[in-house]
Amino acid sequence: MENEVLNLKRKHRIAVAWAQDDNTIGAIDNAVNKGFIEAILIGRTSEIIKTCNKKGINNKNFTIVESSNEVKASSEAVRLAKTGEADIVMKGLVGTDKFLKAVMDKENGIMLPNAVLSYVGAMELPAYHKLLFITDPAVIPFPDLDQKVAMAGYAIEMAKKFGIKKPKIALIGSSEKMSRHFPSSVDYSIMCKMADRGQIRDCTMDGPLDLFLACDKKSMQIKGVETPVDGDADILLFPSLESSNPFYKAIMLFANGELAGLIRGTTKPVIVMSRSESEKSKYFCIALSCLMA
């Protein structure tokens, strides 16, 4: 991921809301030193400088904008993106709900007209042989059919930025069997037909599939199930936030995974990370946002 960004021809300017925590400032400083961003840190100036001093970072590397609270900091970060003074918006210590409220504001926000707001993440896993894209672990609680189609489109778009011309999408369920007990399986059958007919373009899609069939060729042989995803998924599309969010957090906590993710459906890339995410993951998010900007 980083190699792709280092080949970019211009710097991108990032506005960070409530940007005084260690991991955010560390990630921003790393990206500034690598030469692919300029940073505007919005928050309490004294706390930002204090954090920089604690980490041995030169605060002159950034433009610091004073803000008295997280709501105002979020609004200012979004305003800078809306006016073209920033290319990317990033959440710092501010709560996700307050941050997204500024992003989605009807008059002053940066939502695309009639767009579905969703989240796509790229995961780097020691146990998997390539990047794995997941959606949606952050925004839509129970996506309907139209939202799932939009989620797939956003994930395909992101995968293409990494040179994956026709990604394999696994529509994740508890098993590969259709069941009236799982309403998402009906949506999945419609989506697969849409992909066959070119209504969802530039992908290979199948589902429902469990994680073993999606990502493990040996499981296909053991179960005797044939699927065009072939145990080699590029994208996992989950039926709910309740399933995808614990999945990615478990991978991060127990399997040494790192996640880079973005909100999609906005005019500018929007970085939303948990306040507890690692500095490395936040750095990867910044790199990904430059790739998508």
Helices and strands as residue ranges (DSSP letters): H 2-6, E 12-17, H 22-34, E 37-43, H 45-55, G 59-61, E 63-66, H 70-82, E 88-91, H 96-104, E 118-124, E 132-135, H 145-161, E 168-172, H 184-196, E 204-209, H 211-215, H 217-223, E 235-237, H 241-254, E 258-264, E 270-271, H 279-292
